[in-house]
Amino acid sequence: MTYYLAAYPIRLAQRPMPVMQCDSIHPDRYVLPVNVLEVEDGYRLHVLVPGLKAEDIRIDVLENVVNIEANFKSQNQDYLIQELPQGSFRRTLRFPVLLEAAKVDARLSDGMLTVHLPKADSLRPKTIKVTGK
């Protein structure tokens, strides 16, 4: 993609954030888009979090609700184009089934947060072996 910045009239080129939308309740927070995939034993989330470290991200799981929150560090500089995320974000997802919070696995690799959310054991089918006399 090519950007053309004109010297006249003098003004900064501003573009909307391509990935993040503003939260209607907290306008200083952003909502990150999430890819949700249903796998055999639960769900898998993929979230882009460029520039964040694993210790900067907080994930809470309670019953069937998942909260993901973090804070992008802002740099006070005069950019000509500013598209990278800044400020705090929070995403709350409600799933149709209970989740096993103790078995949630989250990994951060190359700016991609991958969270595996297994379904509660009580919701998985169990095979019962029938014995006879």
N, C-alpha and C positions, 0 to 999 in steps of 0.2 A: 504494500500500500504506500502511496506517495503523498506526502503532505506539502502543500505550497503555502508558505508564509509570506504575505505581502508586507513590504516596508511602509506602505501608505494605504489607508490610514493605519496609524500605529494602534494596535490592540492585540491582545493575546488570543491565540487560537484556542478555543475551548470546545471540547467534544464531550458528550455524555459518557459516563462509565459504561464500557461495553459489557461487563460481567455483573456488576452489582446494582441493585435497586435500593432505594431508600425505604426504610421501615416507616409505615404510616403512623405508628404509635410513638416511636422515638426517631425523629428526623436526623439525629446525629449518628444513628446506627445504620448499618447496611445489612441487607439480606443476601447471602450468597446462594446462587442456584446449586442444586444438588441433583446428582443422578442416583436413583434408587433402583436396585436390581433385586428381584426376588430369587433366592437360591434355594436349594433343596431343604436346608435346615434353618433358614432365616432370611435375612436381608443383607445386602451390601450397599454401602453408600460411597460415592466418590465426590469429593469436594476439592475445588482448586483453591489453595491458600498460598499464593506465591510469597516468598520472603519470610514466612513464619517458621519458627523452630517448634519442635515437639512440645517443649515446656511452655510455650505461649498459648497452647490450645487447651481448652477445658471442655470435656464431654461428660454430661450427666445423663444417666438412664434411670427412669423411675416407671415401673410397670410397662406401659406401652408408649411412653413419651421420651424422646431423645432431644437434648439441648446441646448445641455446639456453639461455643463462643470463644472469641479471641479479640486481640487488638492489634491492628496494623500500626506500626510506629510511623508517625508523620514527620516529614522533614520540612522545615520552614524555609523553602527556597522559591524563587520566582521562576517557575517552569514556563516554557512557551506552550508546551502541550503536557497536560497532566491526566493520565489515564490509569495509572496504577492505583490500587485501592489504598485507602488510608482511614484511620479511625477504627471504631469497634464494630464488630458484627456479631449477630446472634441468629441462629436458625433453630426453630423448634419444629420437630416432626412427630406426628402422632400416627402410630401403626395400628392396624386392625386387630392385632393379637398381642398377648403379653410377651415381653422379651426377657431373656435370661441375662440380667445385668452383670452377674459375676463372670460370665464367659465372653463378654464383649471384647473384641480385639481391634485396636486402632493402630495404624501405621502411617507414617509420613515419609514419602519418598519423592524427591524432585518436585516439591510444591504440590503434590497430590496427596490428600488425606483419604485413606481407605479405611472404612469402619465396617467390621463384620458384626452383625447383630443377630445372634441365634435366638430362635423362638424358645419359649419356656418348655421345659421337658414335659409338663403336663399336657401340652397341646400336640405333641408328636405322637403318631400312631405307635402302639406297642404290639408286638407279636406275642401271642400267648400260646405256649406249647401245651397241647392237650395230651394227657396221659390216660391210659386205660388200665383196668385190673387184669 
